[in-house]
Amino acid sequence: MHALIIVLNKTELMEEILNSLMAIGVKGATILDSQGMGSKILSKNYSSSNLFGAFKTAFDREHPYNKTIFTVIEGEELLHKAMETIQAIAGDLSNPGEGLMFTVPVGHVMGLAPSSND
């Protein structure tokens, strides 16, 4: 069992991603409003003499806020299918500023709907 965490910068893709995850068998997810540290720091009114202010234009993004989606997935096959599905919609997440996706092993969990294997 793994937690799959996606930080989605292109928030307009969220509904398509959630519908696609449901279509492949992911039963649920939690969505949080989020903002990256760099975006938060650079959103301040720094002057150009400030170290961060000097880099503001270089890091200015169209989407200063993002969505963080996390879900717990049983089975490697479904996990990989979910990651491939997200990449197909969101694009190459290895490009800076596109978003972030990672997994974390889950040892124990309470509160999930029972799987069809139970």
C-alpha positions in Angstrom: 0.0 0.0 0.0 1.3 3.5 -0.9 0.2 7.1 -0.5 0.4 8.9 -3.9 0.9 12.6 -3.5 0.5 15.0 -6.4 1.2 18.7 -6.3 -0.7 20.0 -9.3 0.3 23.5 -10.6 -2.1 23.4 -13.5 -5.2 23.4 -11.3 -7.5 23.4 -14.3 -6.5 19.8 -14.9 -7.7 18.6 -11.4 -11.2 17.5 -12.4 -9.9 15.5 -15.4 -7.3 13.8 -13.2 -9.8 12.9 -10.5 -12.3 11.5 -13.1 -9.5 9.5 -14.7 -8.3 8.1 -11.4 -11.8 7.0 -10.5 -12.2 5.4 -13.9 -9.1 3.2 -13.4 -10.3 2.1 -9.9 -8.9 4.7 -7.4 -11.7 4.9 -4.9 -11.0 8.3 -3.3 -8.6 11.2 -2.8 -8.2 14.3 -0.6 -7.6 17.6 -2.2 -5.9 20.5 -0.4 -5.3 24.1 -1.5 -1.5 24.7 -1.4 1.2 27.1 -2.3 4.9 26.4 -2.8 7.5 28.0 -0.6 9.2 29.9 -3.5 5.8 31.3 -4.6 5.0 32.4 -1.1 8.3 34.1 -0.6 8.2 35.8 -3.9 4.6 36.9 -3.5 5.8 39.5 -1.0 6.5 43.1 -2.1 10.2 42.7 -2.2 12.3 45.5 -3.7 14.7 44.8 -6.5 17.6 45.3 -4.0 16.3 42.3 -2.0 17.8 39.0 -2.8 14.4 37.4 -3.4 13.1 40.4 -5.3 15.9 40.1 -7.8 14.6 36.6 -8.7 10.9 37.4 -8.7 10.5 37.8 -12.4 12.6 34.7 -13.1 10.3 32.5 -10.9 7.0 34.3 -11.5 4.4 31.8 -12.6 1.0 32.0 -14.1 -0.3 29.8 -11.3 0.9 31.0 -7.8 -1.3 28.5 -6.0 -1.7 24.8 -6.6 -3.7 21.8 -5.4 -2.2 18.9 -3.5 -4.0 15.6 -4.1 -3.3 12.5 -2.1 -4.7 9.1 -2.1 -3.9 5.7 -0.7 -3.6 2.9 -3.3 -3.3 -0.8 -2.8 -1.2 -2.8 -5.2 1.7 -1.8 -7.4 -0.2 -2.3 -10.6 -2.9 0.3 -9.8 -0.2 2.6 -8.3 1.8 2.6 -11.6 -1.4 2.9 -13.7 -2.5 6.0 -11.6 1.0 7.6 -12.0 0.9 7.0 -15.8 -2.6 8.4 -16.0 -1.6 11.6 -14.2 1.5 12.0 -16.4 -0.6 11.6 -19.5 -2.9 14.4 -18.4 -0.5 16.8 -16.5 2.5 16.3 -18.8 6.1 15.8 -17.9 6.3 16.5 -14.2 10.1 16.3 -14.4 10.1 19.9 -15.9 10.5 22.6 -13.2 7.3 24.3 -12.3 5.0 21.7 -13.7 4.2 20.0 -10.4 5.4 17.1 -8.3 4.3 13.5 -7.8 5.7 11.0 -5.3 4.8 7.9 -3.3 5.3 7.0 0.3 4.9 3.4 1.7 1.9 3.1 4.0 2.2 0.5 6.8 -1.1 0.8 8.5 -4.3 2.7 7.7 -7.7 3.2 9.3 -10.8 4.8 7.8 -10.6 3.7 4.2 -13.5 2.0 2.4 -12.9 -1.8 2.2 -11.4 -3.0 -1.0 -13.2 -5.5 -3.2 -10.5 -8.0 -2.1 -11.7 -7.9 1.5 
